[in-house]
Amino acid sequence: VQLQASGGGLVQAGGSLRLSCTASGFAFDYYAIGWFRQGPGKEREGVSCISGSGAFVYYSDSVKGRFTISRDNVKNTVYLNLNSLKPEDTAIYSCSAALINRSWCTTAQSRYKYWGQGTLVTVSS
């Protein structure tokens, strides 16, 4: 089982990035995918998730209206578009997979089984 996050980088405040999470080794479309982040000196927090079918999505209040999650079950990839970035979005972003009802998702970390290495997003002011 592998999950690989990519697409991070250095961007100015107000800018955009597109993160990708590519998976292999499990039945991808049966798993919800969550994006989590851990900023400097902070605990890891759930940012967004998408159900296995792609029909249900969730965003934390801190990113709602700025981030958009989507998935391509043919390519075994989930995307997270980050727009209107703020310095407080600076963090390592990781993706994870949870075997949940295909029509729902949650960012409760205890539900997530597979974790990938993260990608660093740095937002300068």
N, C-alpha and C positions, 0 to 999 in steps of 0.2 A: 504494500500500500504506500502510495506516495502522494503528497500534496505539495505543490510548489507555488509560492507567491512571487510575483515579479511586477515590475513597473514603477517601483518607488524611485525617488530622486529628490533633488533640491529644486524648490519652486518658490517664487515670491508670493506674498499674500495676495489673495484674489485670483491666483492662478488655478490651473487644473492638472490633474493626473488621471491616468487610467491604470488601475491595478488588475492583474489577472491571477487567477488561481487555477492551475491545471492539475488534474487528478488522474491517477491510474491505479489499477489493482483492486478495484471494488466496483459494485454496481452503482455507478455514479448517479443515475436518475432516481434511485431509491433513497438518496441521502439529501438531507438539507445541508446547505453550506452556510457557514457563518464567517463573518469577518470580525476580527478582534484587533484591538490595538493596545499598546503599552507605551505610554509616554515617559519621559525622564522623571524618575521618582514617583511614578504613579502605578497603581495596580492595573492589571489588564482589564479592559472593559469591552463589552460587546457593542459593536457599531451597527451591524446590519446582518440580516440573514434572508435566505430565499429557500422556499420549499423545493422538494425534489421535482415537482411538476413545473415549478416556476410561477405558479399562479398566486402564491402568497409571498409577500415580502414584508420586512419589518425594518424600521430605522430607529435608532436611539434619538432622543430629543436633540442631542448636541449636533447631529448631522442631518436631521430631517430637512428636506428642501434643498440640500446642497449635494448630497451623495445619492447615487442611483446604482442599484444592484440589478444584475441580469445574469442569465446563464444560457449556455449552449450545450445541450445534452449530447449532441453529436460530437462536439469537440471536447467533451468532458472538461469544460472550462466555465468558471464563474468570473464575472467582471464587476469591478466596483469603480464607478466614475466619481471622482472627487472634484467638485467645483467650488468656487468661492472659498478657497482654502484660507485658513487662519493659522497664525503661529501656534495656537493651542492644538491644532491637528497634528503637530509634529509627534511622531511615534513610530514604533515598529508595528507594521500591520501584518497580521497572520490570518490564514484561513484554516478552517477546520470542518470536518464532516460529521454529521449526526444522523443516525438511523431513526427517523421520526416519520410519522404519518406524511405521505407524499404531498398532502394539501396544506401543510402547516410548518412553521419553524419557530424556534426560540433562540435567544442568545444566552440562555442559561448554560454556563460552561460545563456543568456536570453532565450534560446530555451529549457532549461532543467526545467522539472516540478517537478520531484520527486528526493529527495536527501536523502542519507543515512548517518549514522555516519561514521566517518573516521577511518582509522587504521594508526598508527604511524610507520614510517620508519626512522630509525636513522642509518646513515652511518658514521663510525668512520674512521679517517685517520691513 
